[in-house]
C-alpha cells in the first residue's frame, strides 16, 4: 500500500514558516518521499503499519492549513501518468514488494 499526503500550509509569518519546516522535516525523518512541493508518499507493508503511520501523523499535525491523506494500493499508484516532466527516481512505482531485513 501507499500513503499519499497532501498539504497546503500558510507561509505568512515566521511562525508559519517554522511550522512548515517542522512538518516537512517530520515527514522526511519518518520515511516520506517528496513527490512535489506539498505531495509526499510513503510505502507501507500492511493495514497495521498504515494505521500506526496515520496516528503518528495525527500526533504531529501543524496548527493551521490543510493536510489530507490518501491510502491507495501499489497497483493504483503504479498507474500514475506523467503528463509533463519525469518520474522521480526516489519513488518506487512498481508492483515489486519492498522488504526490509
C-alpha positions in Angstrom: 0.0 0.0 0.0 1.0 3.6 -0.4 0.1 6.6 1.7 -0.1 9.9 -0.2 -0.1 13.0 1.9 -1.1 16.4 0.5 -0.9 19.7 2.4 -1.3 23.4 2.0 0.2 25.3 4.9 0.2 29.1 5.4 3.6 30.8 4.9 2.7 34.4 6.0 4.5 34.7 9.4 7.8 33.5 10.8 5.8 31.1 13.0 4.0 29.7 9.9 7.4 29.1 8.2 8.8 27.4 11.3 5.7 25.2 11.5 6.0 24.3 7.8 9.7 23.4 8.2 9.0 21.3 11.3 6.2 19.3 9.5 8.4 18.9 6.4 11.3 17.6 8.4 9.0 15.3 10.4 7.7 13.7 7.1 11.2 13.2 5.7 12.5 11.8 9.0 9.6 9.3 9.0 10.2 7.9 5.6 8.0 10.0 3.4 9.4 11.0 0.0 8.6 14.3 -1.6 6.9 13.8 -5.0 6.1 17.5 -5.4 6.3 20.6 -3.2 3.4 19.6 -1.0 2.8 16.0 -2.0 4.6 13.2 -0.1 4.4 9.4 -0.4 5.3 6.5 1.9 5.2 2.8 1.2 3.6 0.7 4.0 3.5 -3.0 4.2 0.0 -3.6 5.7 -3.0 -2.1 7.4 -1.4 -2.3 10.8 1.6 -0.3 9.7 -0.7 2.2 7.8 -2.8 2.8 10.9 0.3 3.4 13.0 1.7 5.9 10.5 -1.6 7.7 10.3 -1.8 8.0 14.0 1.8 9.4 14.2 0.9 12.0 11.5 -2.2 13.0 13.5 0.0 13.5 16.6 2.3 15.8 14.6 0.0 17.9 12.5 0.6 21.6 12.1 -1.8 24.0 13.8 -3.1 25.7 10.6 -3.6 24.8 7.0 -4.9 21.7 5.2 -3.4 18.2 5.5 -5.0 15.3 3.5 -4.1 11.7 3.5 -5.0 9.1 0.8 -4.3 5.4 1.1 -4.0 3.6 -2.3 -2.8 0.2 -3.5 0.5 -0.2 -5.2 -1.4 -1.2 -8.4 -3.2 2.1 -8.3 0.0 4.1 -7.6 1.8 2.4 -10.5 -0.7 3.8 -12.9 0.3 7.4 -12.4 0.7 9.1 -15.7 3.4 11.7 -16.1 2.0 14.3 -18.4 4.8 16.8 -18.1 8.2 16.2 -16.5 9.9 13.0 -15.5 9.2 10.5 -12.7 11.4 10.8 -9.6 13.9 8.1 -9.2 13.5 8.1 -5.4 9.9 6.9 -5.6 9.4 3.2 -6.1 6.4 2.8 -8.5 6.5 -0.9 -9.4 4.5 -3.8 -8.2 7.7 -5.3 -6.6 7.4 -5.8 -2.9 9.8 -3.8 -0.6 11.0 -6.0 2.2 13.4 -4.7 4.9 15.5 -7.2 6.7 
